[in-house]
Amino acid sequence: MSEWFEKSFGEDYLIVYRHRDFCGARHEVEQMIGWLELPRGAKVLDLCCGMGRHSLALAEAGYEVTGVDLSDTLLREARAQAGAGAVTWVQSDMRSLPLPGGFDAVVNLFTSFGYFEEDEEQVKVLREIYRMLKPGGRFIIDFLNPAYVIRHLVPHSSREDGDNLIDESRRIEDGYVKKDIILTSPGDDTPRQYHERVKLYPLETFRSMIAAAGLQIENVHGSYDEEEYDEEHSKRMIFIGARP
């Protein structure tokens, strides 16, 4: 039985998430560079790079970047972008990477975490981040803030993208935030349906998993605008830390 993310990150993902822009990625990368304090030329791994927005911005900023993602569709889109030749693109499951490590930094952005049912599977990802980093190497893990998601959940929304109708339903269930997407295009006899699911890890649980992987947290931010994490008001939970 295939996992939900094996189906969801295909051609239709490019329609559903078309609104994620490259300019926003540049702003976020500028902030990340300040947090990571890395010299130009440092080796950076973008783990779950998707369409490559942040990988490309990091390469443009002067870093030696490797972008890893499971989806061949999203990697194809990344390779088609201007400047893509400056990045090494690798297709892989994030729990077991075909790379030797030695990176100065690993970034895992925009809730590319919490996809698996078992906690131990999530810890495997964190252990791979540890393995990828050289001693003293730094990481950023950008996750949603569960408390904020629960309070501000929009149960249902619909929008149009060109001729496509995108209908999204969201719910909190069994410790996950779940989203069902129905995509209808002109001439379709049957709408396409997708499911997304992310496990909701509060701060202390996430801290424990990071520690179990041998990594150390230095700061937790609530957004890319530098604010400290606040459980009540922060939209994100952005961990900055290092491999000892």
C-alpha positions in Angstrom: 0.0 0.0 0.0 1.5 3.3 -1.1 1.9 6.3 1.3 -0.2 9.4 0.8 2.8 11.5 -0.2 3.7 9.1 -3.1 0.5 10.1 -4.8 0.0 13.7 -3.7 3.3 15.2 -4.9 2.7 14.7 -8.6 1.5 16.8 -11.5 -1.6 18.1 -9.7 0.5 19.4 -6.8 2.0 21.9 -9.2 -1.6 23.2 -9.7 -2.7 23.1 -6.1 0.5 24.9 -4.8 1.2 27.1 -7.7 0.8 30.2 -5.5 4.1 29.4 -3.6 6.5 31.9 -5.2 10.2 32.2 -5.7 10.4 35.8 -4.3 9.1 34.6 -1.0 11.8 31.9 -1.0 14.5 34.5 -1.5 13.3 36.4 1.6 13.3 33.3 3.7 16.8 32.3 2.5 18.2 35.7 3.4 16.9 35.1 6.9 18.3 31.5 7.0 21.7 32.7 5.9 21.8 35.0 8.9 20.7 32.2 11.2 23.2 29.6 9.8 26.2 32.0 9.7 27.8 30.1 6.8 30.5 31.5 4.5 29.9 31.5 0.8 30.8 28.2 -0.8 29.5 26.2 2.2 27.8 22.9 1.3 24.0 22.9 2.0 21.5 20.1 1.7 17.9 21.1 1.0 16.1 18.0 2.3 12.6 17.7 0.6 13.4 20.4 -1.8 10.2 20.1 -3.8 10.2 22.4 -6.9 13.5 23.8 -5.8 12.6 27.3 -4.7 14.9 27.5 -1.7 17.6 25.3 -3.3 17.9 27.8 -6.2 17.9 30.8 -3.9 20.6 29.3 -1.8 22.7 28.5 -4.9 22.2 32.1 -6.1 23.5 33.3 -2.7 26.8 31.5 -3.3 26.3 28.1 -1.6 27.1 24.6 -3.0 23.6 23.1 -2.9 22.2 19.6 -3.1 18.4 19.3 -3.4 16.8 16.0 -2.4 13.1 15.0 -3.0 11.1 11.8 -3.4 9.0 13.2 -6.2 10.3 12.9 -9.7 7.6 15.3 -10.9 8.8 18.1 -8.5 12.4 17.4 -9.3 11.7 17.7 -13.0 10.1 21.0 -12.3 13.1 22.1 -10.3 15.5 21.1 -13.1 13.5 23.2 -15.5 14.1 26.4 -13.6 16.6 29.1 -14.5 19.9 28.4 -12.7 19.0 24.8 -11.9 22.4 23.6 -13.3 24.1 25.1 -10.2 22.3 22.6 -7.9 22.8 18.8 -7.6 19.4 17.2 -7.7 18.9 13.8 -6.0 15.7 11.6 -5.9 15.4 9.8 -2.5 13.3 9.0 0.5 14.4 11.3 3.3 14.7 8.4 5.8 17.6 6.8 3.8 19.8 9.1 1.7 22.2 7.9 -0.9 24.8 10.5 0.1 28.0 10.4 2.2 27.3 13.5 4.3 29.9 16.2 5.1 27.4 19.1 4.7 27.9 22.4 6.5 24.1 22.7 6.8 20.9 20.8 6.3 17.5 22.6 5.8 14.1 21.0 6.0 11.5 23.6 5.1 7.8 24.3 5.1 6.5 21.2 7.0 8.4 18.6 5.1 8.3 16.5 8.2 5.7 14.5 10.2 4.6 12.5 7.1 4.8 9.0 8.7 2.6 7.2 11.2 5.3 6.0 13.6 7.4 8.4 15.6 10.5 6.2 15.0 10.1 6.9 11.3 10.3 10.6 11.9 13.4 10.1 14.1 15.0 8.2 11.2 14.8 11.5 9.2 16.4 13.4 12.1 19.2 10.8 12.3 19.8 11.2 8.6 20.1 15.0 9.1 22.7 14.2 11.9 24.5 11.8 9.5 24.5 14.3 6.7 26.1 17.1 8.8 29.8 17.3 9.6 30.6 17.9 13.3 29.6 21.5 14.0 27.3 21.5 11.0 24.0 23.4 11.4 20.4 22.7 10.6 17.0 24.4 10.2 13.8 22.5 10.5 10.7 24.6 9.7 7.6 22.9 11.0 4.0 24.2 11.6 3.0 25.3 15.0 0.4 22.7 16.1 -1.4 25.0 18.6 -1.8 27.7 15.9 -3.0 25.2 13.3 -5.7 23.8 15.7 -7.0 27.3 16.6 -7.0 28.7 13.1 -8.0 25.7 11.0 -10.3 26.6 8.1 -12.5 23.5 7.7 -13.3 24.1 4.0 -12.3 26.4 1.2 -12.5 26.4 -2.6 -10.7 28.4 -5.2 -10.1 28.5 -9.0 -6.8 28.2 -10.7 -7.4 29.0 -14.4 -10.0 26.4 -15.4 -9.3 24.2 -12.5 -11.5 24.1 -9.4 -9.6 23.3 -6.1 -11.8 22.2 -3.2 -9.9 21.6 0.2 -11.3 20.2 3.4 -9.3 20.2 6.6 -9.7 18.5 10.0 -7.8 17.6 13.1 -8.1 13.8 13.8 -6.1 11.3 15.8 -3.2 13.7 16.4 -2.9 14.7 12.7 -3.9 17.7 10.6 -5.5 16.1 7.6 -6.5 17.7 4.3 -8.6 16.3 1.5 -8.2 17.9 -1.9 -10.6 17.5 -4.8 -9.4 18.9 -8.1 -11.8 19.3 -11.0 -10.7 20.2 -14.5 -12.7 20.9 -17.7 -13.6 17.7 -19.5 -13.0 15.5 -16.4 -15.5 12.8 -15.9 -14.0 12.1 -12.5 -12.5 14.7 -10.2 -9.0 13.8 -8.9 -8.8 13.3 -5.1 -5.7 13.6 -2.8 -5.1 13.3 0.9 -2.4 15.0 3.0 -1.6 14.1 6.6 0.9 15.7 9.0 1.4 14.5 12.6 1.1 17.3 15.1 4.2 17.4 17.3 4.1 20.1 20.0 7.4 21.8 20.9 8.5 19.5 23.8 7.9 16.3 21.8 9.8 17.7 18.9 12.7 18.7 21.2 12.8 15.2 22.5 13.0 13.7 19.0 15.7 16.1 17.9 17.7 15.2 21.1 17.2 11.4 20.4 18.8 11.9 17.0 21.9 13.5 18.7 21.2 17.0 17.5 21.2 20.2 19.7 18.7 23.0 19.4 20.0 26.6 19.7 16.9 28.7 19.0 13.2 28.3 18.0 11.7 31.0 15.9 8.0 31.6 15.2 8.5 33.0 11.7 11.1 34.1 9.2 10.9 37.6 10.6 13.1 36.7 13.5 10.4 36.6 16.3 10.9 34.1 19.1 8.5 31.2 19.1 5.2 31.8 21.0 2.8 28.9 21.3 -0.2 31.1 21.2 0.6 33.3 18.2 3.4 31.9 16.1 2.4 30.4 12.8 5.6 28.3 12.5 8.0 26.5 14.7 11.5 26.9 13.2 14.3 25.0 14.9 17.9 26.2 14.5 20.6 24.0 15.8 23.7 22.0 15.2 25.4 18.6 15.3 27.8 18.6 18.2 
